[in-house]
Amino acid sequence: MLKRTALITAISAALLVPNAQAETISLKVLGQPAGSGLIAQNKEQPFFEALAEHSGLDVAVQYIPVDVAGIPDTDGLRVLNSGLFDIVSLRGPQVSRDEPSILGLDLIGLNTSFEAGRNNVAAFYDYVDSRLQERFNAKLLGTWPAGPQVIFCSDDITGLEDLQGLRVRVGDQSAANFVGELGATGISMPFGDVQQALSRGVVDCAITGPASANSGGWPEATSTVLPIALQLAINGYAINMNTWNRLSAEQQTQLEEAIATLSDDIWEYSEELYEDAMRCNAGESPCEFGNSYSLNEVPVSEADLATVTAALEEVSLPTWARQCNAAAADCEATWRETVGAQLGL
């Protein structure tokens, strides 16, 4: 009788404290390239490595930069779909080749300021999320900007007209179409290869954010920067839906809120980095976060500003709409009902 009573007591105790046996959540996270800049180093990697603290989840994270993993940054969505990683820090311009709707967040001429970028991204966010869920078994958890994308050149230029005949490294098809209209040739290549390509003359110019360029040593191989904001380079975080569905509703909320906080933090940090990196690249003070160089910063003309603004309706939107409509018939219509309506297009 005593044995039976003891057994019942033990079973009852186990039923009353099921969480004591709960397993730690294990997540593999594929991050931004190790050399892409301070956002990855100071915000993204520390956040995921301390995700338990930030989210309140009982979670263990293995964080690996995409270049360290030996995976092309263009394959982020395919990696998510495969389940090889649970969460991927998507490089928006690069993965837009697989899902064109992502490019609708950041067309050339659309996001000429951080404020405009926040509004436009928020308007089209739900549609992009629905496309990722449908095509790649992935849920979008947050978005953030690498920063205004400007033009670095090995030789001196005075404005956009001087790009004619040059080879320009671009981040996505929208940028390639834009420089093509200027008479240049857009060339796609991984971020980590650009500094050497500039040094060897494989490309004449390259487009990225000032902070990323500083971290990647681009000013060592260039002489001039044209600080005209073409895009914001919108990136994001997405989770494999199988992983997501294994979480309880409470755990999902904890994770989503934590990554939303990270994304908001990066929006603010990106703006700080942009202003500081522009000073660092030109050898001006204060230069707090980067290395000091001596690039020639070309004044942006009214004509060049007008060219970029006009490019949205004349170049980037029509070209992108054809590509996106081919993948999803409602793509352009949804963009016009959301982002386009905000812009009065």
Residue pairs with C-beta under 8 A, 6 or more apart in sequence:
14 21
22 58
24 58
24 59
24 60
25 57
25 58
25 59
25 60
25 247
25 251
26 59
26 60
26 61
26 62
27 51
27 59
27 60
27 61
27 62
27 86
27 87
27 243
28 61
28 62
28 64
28 84
28 85
28 86
28 87
29 48
29 61
29 62
29 63
29 64
29 85
29 86
29 87
29 88
29 89
30 64
30 65
30 66
30 69
30 71
30 76
30 79
30 85
30 87
30 88
30 89
31 40
31 44
31 45
31 48
31 63
31 64
31 65
31 66
31 89
32 39
32 40
32 44
32 65
32 66
32 89
32 91
32 235
33 40
33 65
33 66
33 67
33 73
33 190
33 191
33 192
34 40
34 65
34 67
34 68
35 67
35 191
35 192
35 215
35 216
36 146
36 191
36 212
36 215
36 216
37 146
37 209
37 211
37 212
37 214
37 215
37 216
37 273
38 211
38 215
38 269
38 273
38 289
38 290
39 144
39 146
39 211
39 266
39 269
39 270
39 273
40 65
40 89
42 269
43 262
43 265
43 266
43 269
44 89
44 262
44 266
45 63
45 65
47 54
47 262
48 61
48 63
48 87
49 61
49 63
51 57
51 59
51 61
51 258
52 58
52 59
52 60
52 61
54 258
54 261
54 262
55 254
55 255
55 257
55 258
56 254
56 258
57 251
57 254
57 255
57 258
64 85
66 72
66 73
66 76
66 89
66 91
67 73
67 190
67 192
71 79
72 190
73 91
73 94
73 95
73 190
73 191
74 91
74 94
74 95
74 97
74 98
75 95
76 88
76 89
76 90
76 91
76 94
76 95
77 88
77 90
77 95
77 98
77 99
77 132
77 135
77 136
77 138
77 238
78 98
78 136
79 85
79 88
80 88
80 136
80 137
80 138
80 238
80 239
80 240
81 136
81 137
81 138
81 240
83 240
83 242
83 243
85 240
86 239
86 240
86 243
87 141
87 237
87 238
87 239
87 240
87 243
88 138
88 237
88 238
89 235
89 236
89 237
90 102
90 235
90 236
90 237
90 238
91 235
92 102
92 103
92 105
92 106
92 143
92 172
92 233
92 234
92 235
92 236
93 103
93 106
93 171
93 172
93 175
93 231
93 233
93 234
94 171
94 172
95 102
96 102
96 103
96 172
96 173
97 172
97 173
98 136
99 128
99 131
99 132
99 135
99 136
99 327
100 320
100 323
100 324
100 326
100 327
100 331
101 124
101 127
101 128
101 131
101 324
101 327
101 328
101 331
102 128
102 234
103 172
103 173
103 174
103 320
103 323
103 324
104 124
104 127
104 128
104 320
104 324
104 331
104 335
104 339
105 120
105 121
105 124
105 125
105 128
105 143
105 234
106 117
106 120
106 121
106 174
106 231
106 232
106 233
106 234
107 174
107 231
107 312
107 316
107 317
107 320
108 174
108 175
108 177
108 178
108 230
108 231
108 308
108 311
108 312
108 315
108 316
109 178
109 230
109 308
109 309
109 310
109 311
109 312
109 313
109 315
109 316
110 116
110 120
110 231
110 312
110 316
110 339
111 117
111 120
111 121
111 145
111 229
111 231
111 232
111 234
112 229
112 308
112 309
113 229
114 145
114 232
114 267
114 270
114 271
117 145
117 232
117 234
118 267
119 342
120 339
120 342
120 343
121 143
121 234
123 338
123 339
123 341
123 342
124 334
124 335
124 338
124 339
125 140
125 143
127 331
127 334
127 335
127 338
128 140
129 139
129 140
131 328
132 138
132 139
132 140
132 238
133 139
133 241
136 238
137 240
137 241
137 242
138 238
138 239
138 240
138 241
139 238
139 239
139 241
139 244
140 236
140 237
140 238
141 236
141 237
141 238
141 239
141 255
141 256
141 259
141 260
142 236
142 237
142 259
142 260
142 262
142 263
143 234
143 235
143 236
143 237
143 263
144 234
144 235
144 236
144 262
144 263
144 266
144 267
144 270
145 232
145 233
145 234
145 235
145 266
145 267
145 270
146 208
146 209
146 211
146 212
146 232
146 233
146 234
146 235
146 270
147 209
147 210
147 211
147 212
147 232
147 233
147 270
147 271
147 273
147 274
147 277
148 209
148 210
148 227
148 229
148 230
148 231
148 232
148 274
149 171
149 175
149 207
149 208
149 209
149 229
149 230
149 231
149 232
149 233
150 207
150 208
150 209
150 210
150 225
150 226
150 227
150 228
150 229
150 230
151 157
151 163
151 168
151 205
151 206
151 207
151 225
151 226
151 228
151 230
152 198
152 205
152 206
152 207
152 208
152 213
152 218
152 219
152 222
152 224
152 225
152 295
153 162
153 166
153 204
153 205
153 222
153 223
153 224
153 225
153 226
154 198
154 201
154 204
154 205
154 221
154 222
154 223
155 204
155 223
155 224
156 223
156 224
156 296
157 163
157 205
157 224
157 226
157 298
158 298
159 226
159 298
159 300
159 301
159 303
159 304
160 182
160 226
160 228
160 304
160 307
160 308
161 182
163 179
163 182
163 183
163 184
163 205
164 182
164 183
164 184
165 183
165 184
166 184
166 185
166 204
166 205
167 184
167 185
167 187
167 202
167 203
167 204
167 205
168 179
168 184
168 185
168 186
168 187
168 203
168 204
168 205
168 206
168 207
169 186
169 187
169 188
169 189
169 194
169 197
169 198
169 203
169 205
169 206
169 207
170 176
170 179
170 186
170 187
170 188
170 207
171 188
171 207
171 208
171 231
171 233
172 188
172 231
173 319
173 320
173 323
174 231
174 316
174 319
174 320
175 186
175 207
175 230
175 231
176 186
176 188
177 186
177 315
177 316
177 319
178 186
178 230
178 311
178 315
178 316
179 185
179 186
180 186
181 311
181 315
184 205
187 203
189 197
189 203
191 208
191 212
191 216
192 216
194 203
194 206
194 208
194 216
194 218
195 216
195 217
195 218
195 220
195 221
196 202
196 221
197 203
197 206
198 206
198 218
198 221
198 222
199 220
199 221
205 222
206 213
206 218
206 222
207 230
208 216
208 218
208 233
209 233
209 270
209 273
209 274
209 277
210 225
210 227
210 273
210 274
210 277
210 278
210 280
210 281
211 270
211 273
211 274
211 276
211 277
211 289
211 290
213 219
213 225
213 277
213 281
214 277
214 280
214 281
214 290
214 291
214 293
215 290
219 281
219 291
219 293
219 294
219 295
220 293
222 295
223 295
223 296
224 295
224 296
224 297
224 298
225 278
225 281
225 282
225 295
225 296
225 297
225 298
226 298
226 300
226 304
227 278
227 297
227 298
227 300
228 300
228 304
228 305
228 308
229 308
230 308
236 263
237 259
237 262
237 263
239 255
244 252
247 255
272 289
273 289
276 286
276 287
276 288
276 289
276 290
277 289
277 290
278 297
279 285
279 286
279 287
280 287
280 289
280 290
280 291
280 292
280 293
281 290
281 293
281 295
281 297
282 293
282 294
282 295
282 296
282 297
283 292
283 293
283 294
283 295
313 345
321 331
321 332
321 335
324 331
324 332
324 335
325 331
325 332
336 345
